[in-house]
Amino acid sequence: MKLSLTVEADVINVLALNAGRIAVDIDGIELAALIDVVCDNGYSLRVADEPGKLVVEDPLPPVARVNGIQCSTAHISEADNSLLYTLSHQHEDFGDQEWISYTGSGYLLYLGALSFPVLRLKRLGLSKACRRLVVTLIRRYAAGIVHLDAFGEVLPGFATFDW
């Protein structure tokens, strides 16, 4: 869940809980204004078991959401770029264009479309640096979608290419 709001508060404390829930303690804010913003975003706000604590519930089940990460195309080689461009522009039934999409400034890789997406990337001929990036993003951030974008951020700790 992503909830965006501008708050002027004295202190904000956020605590991660189980099942993707968080506890937020905000001092110095009008509670009615917070409830209005949460409700405007399609979520519900309820009082938790202990007085003074609030819980935000998301009406969507967790399986309806996909984690995604955007990063720079500098993390792929020029050969990877050419290969991804070719794969994303296939015009055949059941091709790789179903999970590799060209965005105009990069590529979207929908990793949940295949059982073993990194093995498929290896068989297609993508570089080890590109595959290592995808594996790390899957393991570290549970990424289901990777957006390789020319305007994306360069992630620290990964190989970059100057092409």
Rosetta blueprint (number, residue, H / E / L):
1 M L
2 K L
3 L L
4 S L
5 L L
6 T L
7 V L
8 E L
9 A L
10 D L
11 V E
12 I E
13 N E
14 V E
15 L E
16 A E
17 L L
18 N H
19 A H
20 G H
21 R L
22 I E
23 A E
24 V E
25 D E
26 I E
27 D E
28 G L
29 I L
30 E L
31 L H
32 A H
33 A H
34 L H
35 I H
36 D H
37 V H
38 V H
39 C H
40 D H
41 N L
42 G L
43 Y L
44 S E
45 L E
46 R E
47 V E
48 A L
49 D L
50 E L
51 P L
52 G L
53 K L
54 L E
55 V E
56 V E
57 E E
58 D L
59 P L
60 L L
61 P L
62 P H
63 V H
64 A H
65 R L
66 V L
67 N L
68 G E
69 I E
70 Q E
71 C E
72 S E
73 T H
74 A H
75 H H
76 I L
77 S L
78 E H
79 A H
80 D H
81 N H
82 S H
83 L H
84 L H
85 Y H
86 T H
87 L H
88 S H
89 H L
90 Q L
91 H L
92 E L
93 D L
94 F L
95 G L
96 D H
97 Q H
98 E H
99 W L
100 I E
101 S E
102 Y E
103 T L
104 G L
105 S L
106 G E
107 Y E
108 L E
109 L E
110 Y E
111 L H
112 G H
113 A H
114 L L
115 S L
116 F L
117 P H
118 V H
119 L H
120 R H
121 L H
122 K H
123 R H
124 L H
125 G L
126 L L
127 S L
128 K H
129 A H
130 C H
131 R H
132 R H
133 L H
134 V H
135 V H
136 T H
137 L H
138 I H
139 R H
140 R H
141 Y H
142 A L
143 A L
144 G L
145 I E
146 V E
147 H E
148 L E
149 D E
150 A L
151 F L
152 G L
153 E L
154 V L
155 L L
156 P L
157 G L
158 F L
159 A L
160 T L
161 F L
162 D L
163 W L
